[in-house]
Amino acid sequence: MQTLNQLFRARFALRQRKPRQSAGLKQLLGLLAASLLLSGITLAGTEAGAIDEHSTGGKSAPHNGAIEVKRVEFPVILSDNQVYTMVGYLYVKGRVAQEDCKKKHDIVQVLLHGGTYNHKYWDAGTINGVDYSYARFMAEQCYSVLALDRLGAGESSKPDGDFLDKDENAASIAQVLISLRANHNPAGKKFKQIALVGHSLGTFSSIYTLGTYGPLADALVATGWVTAPGVVPIDPAFFQALLANPYIVLPSDARSALFYYPPSADPDVIAYDNASLADAFTRGFLLNTIEVLQARAQGDVAAIKTLTRIDQVTTPVFIQLGDFDILAPASSAGSEAAFYTGASSVTVNTLTDMGHDYNLHFNHLAGWQAIANWIASTLGD
């Protein structure tokens, strides 16, 4: 009998595409240089808006009058030799000459959202008096924060949904990370250290990028994602219904059920999420995810390592999991840590009364502070 993934690939004729070789680091550097020459550097941003609203279209809202936000565009080239644009929002605390911000401003947290989201997951604003902006919280602590729209989401380019898989996704992220080390880059600043922070499929993307291209970041924060074998709490028929379109939109009721632990979440936040934060993600990436989920469910350790390249990650790793996250439960924390066999260090942090979307629960501050403390201790104040 065919596996679920084989069935899906046959149904949509995705195996007709020629397999691609991931670009090596030297080739990736060449692609990055070419993309910068072809597209130039764009850095724009204006101040506007009320604090309760997330800014778009280059506008930004000061947080307590202290946070500056700029819209940044990174040109990237994929394996089709086409130039695409990754959009990000750069958050920094004002008065950068302050003594307490000098060192931390040289550390940039690069944030990668999960499936069905874009960069707004990291800057959801203030709802009913509660601040849900991870990006602004970290900027207040003097870190530079770059919240990206991964290709296919938000304001970034949207290539063909079957073409945009984990390999193309990783190539685009790698080019952004490389550019942030350069003297002249779209962010307008060369950063000494990079902490790559992922959530859910953004963590999968982070792992695969660092496992493929090496230590392009100095630290990895892996939230809301489990690689280790375990139960996959999603009916295969659910995936089959989703795969009808190259760009996938998850129904609101499914998002609410999968992403939240209701006793710790504001119903108004859940409603706002589905109305204003929800985004599409690509069939190519979902098929890659299904492969990993199948390997997890079957306990196929070799396949998991091949599909995720988690054992090739060499940076220090901070794993954060929630105890009521049905997609990435904290009960898997110990076995998950064991998969980072190449990492220089692995730290595990579990969150209580927490569902999948850590940023959007009442008790998010404990998780945010734990991440801030770990980055500070790992990369230095």
C-alpha positions in Angstrom: 0.0 0.0 0.0 1.3 3.4 -0.8 2.2 5.7 2.0 0.2 8.9 2.5 3.0 11.0 1.1 3.4 8.8 -2.0 -0.3 9.0 -2.6 -0.4 12.8 -2.4 2.7 13.2 -4.7 1.2 10.9 -7.3 -2.2 12.7 -7.1 -0.6 16.1 -7.8 2.1 14.8 -10.1 4.8 16.5 -8.0 7.3 13.7 -8.7 7.4 15.0 -12.3 9.6 17.8 -11.1 13.3 17.1 -11.5 15.1 16.8 -8.1 17.2 19.7 -7.2 20.6 19.7 -5.5 20.9 22.2 -2.6 23.3 25.0 -3.3 26.6 24.8 -1.5 27.7 27.7 0.6 30.1 29.1 -2.0 27.3 28.9 -4.6 24.9 30.6 -2.2 27.3 33.5 -1.7 27.4 33.9 -5.5 23.7 33.9 -5.7 23.5 36.5 -2.9 26.0 38.8 -4.6 24.1 38.4 -7.9 20.7 39.2 -6.3 22.1 42.3 -4.7 23.4 43.5 -8.0 20.2 42.8 -9.8 17.8 44.2 -7.2 19.7 46.7 -5.2 19.2 47.4 -1.5 15.9 48.8 -0.2 15.5 50.1 3.4 12.3 52.0 4.2 10.2 52.8 7.2 7.9 55.4 8.7 6.3 56.0 12.0 2.6 55.9 12.3 -0.3 54.1 13.9 -1.8 53.3 17.3 0.0 50.9 19.6 -2.8 48.4 19.5 -2.4 47.8 15.8 0.3 46.1 13.9 1.9 48.2 11.2 2.0 47.3 7.6 3.1 48.8 4.3 6.2 50.3 5.8 4.5 52.0 8.7 5.3 51.3 12.3 4.1 52.1 15.8 6.5 53.3 18.5 6.3 51.1 21.6 6.3 53.4 24.7 8.0 55.9 22.4 11.2 53.9 22.3 11.0 51.3 19.5 11.9 52.2 15.9 10.6 49.8 13.2 11.8 49.7 9.6 10.6 47.7 6.7 13.5 45.9 4.9 13.6 44.0 1.6 16.2 41.2 1.0 16.6 40.1 -2.7 17.3 36.3 -2.9 17.8 34.0 -5.8 16.4 30.4 -5.9 17.3 27.4 -7.9 15.2 28.7 -10.9 17.7 31.6 -11.1 14.9 34.1 -10.5 15.1 37.0 -8.0 12.6 37.0 -5.2 12.1 39.4 -2.3 11.9 38.5 1.4 10.4 41.3 3.4 11.2 41.8 7.1 10.6 44.3 9.8 13.6 45.4 11.9 12.8 46.5 15.4 15.4 48.5 17.4 15.4 50.5 20.6 15.9 54.2 20.1 18.9 56.1 21.4 21.3 53.3 20.3 24.2 55.2 21.9 22.9 54.3 25.4 25.5 52.3 27.3 23.1 49.5 28.1 22.3 48.9 24.4 25.7 49.1 22.8 26.5 45.3 22.8 23.0 43.9 22.4 22.4 46.1 19.3 25.1 44.1 17.6 23.1 40.9 18.2 20.1 40.4 15.9 17.3 38.0 16.5 16.1 36.7 13.2 12.5 35.5 13.6 10.9 32.8 11.4 7.1 32.3 11.7 5.3 29.0 11.3 2.8 27.8 8.8 -0.4 29.9 8.4 1.4 32.9 9.8 3.7 35.7 8.6 5.9 38.2 10.6 2.9 39.5 12.5 3.0 36.4 14.7 5.9 38.1 16.4 4.1 41.5 16.7 0.5 40.9 17.3 0.0 44.2 19.2 -2.0 44.9 22.4 -5.4 43.3 23.0 -7.5 43.9 26.1 -4.5 45.5 27.8 -2.1 42.6 27.2 1.0 43.1 25.0 1.5 40.2 22.6 4.5 41.6 20.7 7.6 39.4 21.1 9.5 41.6 18.7 9.0 44.8 20.7 9.6 43.0 24.0 13.0 41.9 22.8 13.8 45.3 21.2 13.0 46.9 24.6 15.8 44.7 26.0 18.1 46.2 23.5 18.3 43.4 21.0 17.9 44.2 17.3 15.0 42.1 16.0 14.3 41.1 12.4 10.9 39.5 11.9 10.8 38.0 8.4 8.0 37.0 6.1 9.2 33.7 4.8 8.8 33.4 1.0 5.1 32.6 0.2 3.8 34.6 3.2 3.0 38.1 4.1 4.6 40.8 1.9 7.4 38.5 0.5 7.3 37.1 -3.0 5.0 34.1 -3.6 6.6 31.6 -6.0 4.8 28.6 -7.3 3.5 26.7 -4.3 4.9 23.3 -5.4 8.3 24.8 -6.2 8.6 26.5 -2.8 9.6 23.6 -0.6 12.1 23.2 2.3 15.1 23.5 0.0 14.1 26.7 -1.6 13.0 28.1 1.7 16.3 27.2 3.3 18.3 28.8 0.5 16.4 32.1 0.9 16.9 32.2 4.7 20.6 31.4 4.3 21.0 34.3 1.9 19.4 36.7 4.4 21.6 35.4 7.2 24.8 35.7 5.1 23.8 39.3 4.1 23.4 40.4 7.7 27.1 39.8 8.3 28.1 42.0 5.4 29.2 45.6 5.7 26.5 46.8 3.3 23.2 44.9 3.5 19.5 45.8 3.3 19.2 46.1 7.1 21.7 48.9 7.0 23.9 47.4 9.7 26.4 44.7 10.0 25.6 42.4 12.9 28.3 40.6 14.9 26.0 37.8 16.1 22.8 36.2 15.0 20.3 34.3 17.0 17.9 32.4 14.7 14.5 32.1 16.4 11.9 29.8 14.9 8.3 28.8 15.8 6.7 25.6 14.6 7.4 25.2 10.9 9.7 28.2 11.3 11.8 26.1 13.6 11.8 23.3 11.0 13.0 25.9 8.5 15.7 27.0 10.9 16.9 23.5 11.6 17.0 22.6 8.0 18.8 25.8 7.0 21.6 25.4 9.6 21.8 21.7 9.0 22.3 22.3 5.2 24.4 25.4 5.1 26.3 25.3 8.4 26.5 27.7 11.3 25.2 30.8 9.7 23.7 31.8 13.1 25.5 31.8 16.4 22.5 30.4 18.3 19.2 28.6 17.6 16.0 29.0 19.5 13.6 26.2 18.6 10.0 26.7 19.8 6.9 24.8 19.0 8.5 22.0 17.0 9.2 18.4 17.7 11.4 16.1 15.6 11.6 13.1 17.8 9.3 10.1 17.2 5.9 10.3 18.7 2.1 10.4 18.1 1.0 12.7 15.3 -2.4 14.0 16.4 -3.8 14.8 12.9 -6.0 12.6 10.8 -4.3 11.9 7.4 -7.6 12.8 5.7 -7.2 16.3 7.0 -4.0 16.7 5.0 -5.5 15.3 1.9 -8.3 17.9 1.9 -5.7 20.7 2.3 -3.5 19.6 -0.6 -6.1 20.5 -3.2 -4.4 23.9 -3.7 -0.7 25.0 -4.2 -1.2 27.7 -1.5 -3.0 26.3 1.6 -5.3 28.2 4.0 -6.1 26.4 7.2 -9.7 26.7 8.4 -10.2 28.9 11.4 -11.7 26.2 13.5 -8.7 24.0 12.9 -6.3 26.8 13.7 -8.1 27.5 17.0 -8.1 23.8 18.0 -4.5 23.2 17.1 -2.9 26.4 18.2 -4.5 27.3 21.6 -5.0 26.0 25.1 -8.3 27.8 25.9 -7.8 28.2 29.7 -4.7 30.3 29.0 -5.9 32.3 26.0 -8.1 35.3 25.5 -11.0 34.5 23.1 -10.6 37.9 21.6 -7.0 37.1 20.8 -8.1 33.8 19.0 -10.7 35.8 17.0 -8.1 38.4 16.1 -5.6 35.7 15.1 -8.1 34.1 12.7 -9.2 37.5 11.3 -5.9 39.3 11.1 -2.9 37.1 11.5 -3.8 34.0 9.4 -1.9 33.5 6.2 -1.3 30.8 3.5 1.6 28.4 3.2 2.7 26.3 0.3 1.9 22.7 -0.7 5.6 22.0 -1.4 6.5 22.8 2.2 3.5 20.9 3.6 4.5 17.8 1.7 8.0 18.0 3.2 6.3 18.4 6.6 4.1 15.3 6.0 7.3 13.3 5.3 8.7 14.3 8.7 5.5 13.5 10.5 5.3 10.1 8.8 8.9 9.4 9.9 8.1 10.5 13.4 4.9 8.4 13.6 6.9 5.3 12.3 9.8 5.9 14.7 12.2 6.0 11.7 15.1 7.8 13.3 17.3 7.6 10.1 14.6 9.1 8.0 14.0 11.9 10.5 17.7 12.9 10.5 17.8 12.8 6.7 14.6 14.8 6.3 15.4 17.5 8.9 19.3 17.5 9.0 18.9 18.1 12.8 22.0 16.2 13.6 24.0 18.6 11.4 23.2 21.6 13.5 26.3 22.7 15.4 25.2 25.9 17.1 24.0 26.1 20.7 20.3 25.2 20.8 17.5 26.4 23.1 14.4 24.2 22.9 11.1 25.6 24.2 8.0 23.4 24.4 4.6 23.9 26.0 2.9 21.3 28.2 -0.5 21.7 26.4 0.9 22.0 22.9 -0.7 19.1 21.1 1.5 19.6 18.1 4.9 19.8 20.0 4.3 18.6 23.5 6.7 19.3 26.4 6.7 15.6 27.2 8.9 15.1 24.1 11.6 17.6 25.4 14.1 15.1 26.5 14.0 12.9 23.4 14.0 16.0 21.2 17.2 17.3 22.8 18.9 14.0 22.0 18.5 14.6 18.3 20.8 17.6 18.3 23.9 15.4 18.4 26.1 17.9 16.6 25.1 21.0 18.7 27.7 22.5 21.0 25.1 22.7 23.7 21.4 22.0 24.2 19.1 23.7 26.7 15.5 22.6 27.3 12.8 24.9 28.6 9.2 23.8 29.2 6.2 26.2 29.6 3.3 25.4 31.8 -0.3 25.9 30.8 0.8 26.7 27.3 -0.6 25.8 23.9 1.1 25.9 20.5 1.1 29.6 19.8 3.3 30.7 22.7 3.2 34.4 21.8 -0.5 34.5 21.9 -1.3 33.1 25.3 -1.7 35.1 28.5 1.4 33.6 30.1 3.8 34.3 27.2 6.2 36.5 29.2 7.7 33.6 31.1 8.7 32.1 27.8 10.0 35.4 26.3 12.1 36.1 29.3 13.6 32.6 29.3 14.6 33.1 25.7 16.1 36.5 26.4 18.1 35.2 29.4 19.4 32.3 27.3 20.5 34.5 24.4 22.2 36.8 26.8 24.1 34.0 28.6 25.0 32.3 25.3 26.0 35.3 23.2 27.0 37.7 26.0 25.4 40.8 27.3 
